[in-house]
Amino acid sequence: MLYINRLHLAASPVPIRATLAGSCQCSAAGVSVNAYAPVCALARALIAAAHDPNRMLEAYRGTTLCFRVPLATAAKLTVKDDKDGVPRFKKFTPFTADRVAPPIAPNDPPALPVPAAAGEATSEVATTEARVS
């Protein structure tokens, strides 16, 4: 005979429903991503937006269920092409600051003054000549 002293039944939370669009877009719960592995990227974005990592994520294309996975599991994965060109799930490693080039400000003035072409007076020289005359 089996005696059960404690029986704990917890209602599982409703899964998050995600919608796949195209080959790189996925959105759910007000969060949208555009990535090579959109379901995995969406899972990371949802966890960053304070969703429970143990909650299930269901990704649909139209009415077809494509993925059903816990957020934490999907967030740990990405998709990379193998040497034979076949996409495979791989462990996700985030970019670190030393792997990313620093931003370049396109509108900063040049570090050195640009020399004037031969025969052209710079504004400073023209101002000096006007005072002398």
QUIBELZI-V982018 format. One record per backbone hydrogen bond with DSSP energy under -0.5 kcal/mol. CO is the residue of the C=O (numbers start at 1). NH is the residue of the N-H. If there is no record, write none. Layout:
BEGIN
CO_NH / CO_NH
END
This chain:
BEGIN
1_3 / 3_5 / 6_8 / 7_9 / 8_10 / 16_18 / 16_58 / 18_60 / 19_27 / 21_25 / 24_35 / 25_21 / 26_33 / 27_19 / 28_31 / 31_28 / 33_26 / 35_38 / 37_41 / 38_42 / 39_43 / 40_44 / 41_45 / 42_46 / 43_47 / 44_48 / 45_49 / 46_51 / 47_50 / 52_55 / 53_72 / 55_71 / 56_16 / 57_59 / 57_69 / 58_18 / 58_60 / 59_66 / 59_67 / 60_20 / 60_62 / 61_64 / 63_65 / 64_61 / 64_66 / 67_59 / 69_57 / 70_74 / 71_75 / 72_76 / 73_76 / 74_77 / 76_92 / 78_90 / 80_88 / 82_85 / 86_82 / 88_80 / 90_78 / 96_99 / 96_100 / 97_100 / 103_105 / 104_106 / 105_108 / 117_120 / 122_126 / 123_127 / 124_128 / 125_129 / 126_130 / 127_131 / 128_132 / 129_133
END
